[in-house]
Amino acid sequence: MVRRLERAGLLERRRDPDDARSRTVYPTPRSRLLEAGVRRSVGAIGDDLEQEIGPAAASRLRELAALATVALRTEG
């Protein structure tokens, strides 16, 4: 996946100055532009969702999504 993102110009790998065996992954300016667009889209979706189900339900849904994200990251 990292190789694909690197080939697409969305990230770059740099040598760690303290450990030549290690590389660190950094976003490129192109990926930062895409990130801004994604954030705007997600915000618009959140606004639409809130209008449809109400602020309290939308807030609870965000909380549950955050919990699910944490649970999936800690799995296996």
N, C-alpha and C positions, 0 to 999 in steps of 0.2 A: 504494500500500500504506500509506504514511504517513497519507494522508487517511482511509482506512478505519479504521485503528487509532485515529486521533484521534476520529472519529465514534463509535467504540465505547467511547470513554472510557478507552482503554488507554495513551495517550500525549498529550503536549501539546507544542506548539511555542512557544518563547519567543524574542524578539529577542535577538540578541547585543549586550551593552552596548557593545562596542567597534566593532561593524560593523552598522549598521542594515539593511544589505542581507541579512544572514545571520540564520538562525534555528537554534536548537539544539533537539533532540528530547529530552524527558525522560519517564520512566515516571510514571504516575499511581499513587496509592495502590491503586486497583483492580487495576492490572496487577501490582503487588507481591504482592497477595494471590494472584492467579492463578499467579505465578511460584513462590510457596511451595508451592502444591498440585502444580504440575508437578514441582518438585524432589523432593517426597515420592514421587510416582508413579515417577519415574525411579529413585530410590533403591530402591524396592520391586522394580521390574523387574530392577535390577542384582543385588539379593539373590537373587531367583528364578533368574536366569541362572547365578549362581555356584553355586547348589545343583545345578542341572542339569548343567553342564559342568565344574565344578570351578574353584577359585580361579585356578590358573595360566592356564587357557584363557580365563577371563573377563577376567583382567588383560590378556592379549595382545589380546583382542578390543577392549577399551577403547583400547589403544595404537593399534591399526589404525584405529579409528574417529576418533581424534584426528588421525592422519596424513591420513586421507581428508578431514577437515574443513579442515585447512590447505591441502591440495592444491586443494580446490574453491574456497576463498576466493581463491587466487592465480591461478586460471584467468581468462583473458580479458577 
